[in-house]
Amino acid sequence: MDPQTPLDTLCRIILRAKEYEAQVPSDYDEGEDAENIDGEDGEALSVLDDDVNDGVEEELRAAIDDLAEDQQAELLAFCWVGQGTYDASDWDEAISEATDEIRSGDVVDQFLEMPMLASVLESGMAAFDLSCDGVGDLS
């Protein structure tokens, strides 16, 4: 299968999604065990110590938003295959449903709210023997 979206674009989205997911703040520090991870000043330490870099979210948003509608649908269908919502053999159905979904709402927020976006996208692509190995920064 040859995707409509260039492989390097898909891989750039995966890379940005990994960076974005790595910095999404965790609510772990608000749980029962917060007192077990106190910092020197008595306040609970966050699981992720780095400040959230708005630039990564902006780059991910721009990369998804810059895709044509059919490419956004393809991206969503890859994610659904990666999540197990659809099987690779149901690709035409996944694309049709994804196209309807893309036309009905704010797709960028939907992608950013998707748990493990990078992983499910990679898994969906792998179902079609597509990989980012050797592509740009991901080699």
Secondary structure, DSSP 8 states (H G I E B T S, - for coil): ---SS-HHHHHHHHHHHHHHHHHS--SGGGSGGGGGGB-TTSSB--S--S---HHHHHHHHHHHHTS-HHHHHHHHHHHHHHHTSS-GGGHHHHHHHHHHHHHHS-HHHHHHTSTTHHHHHHHHHHTTT---TTSGGG-
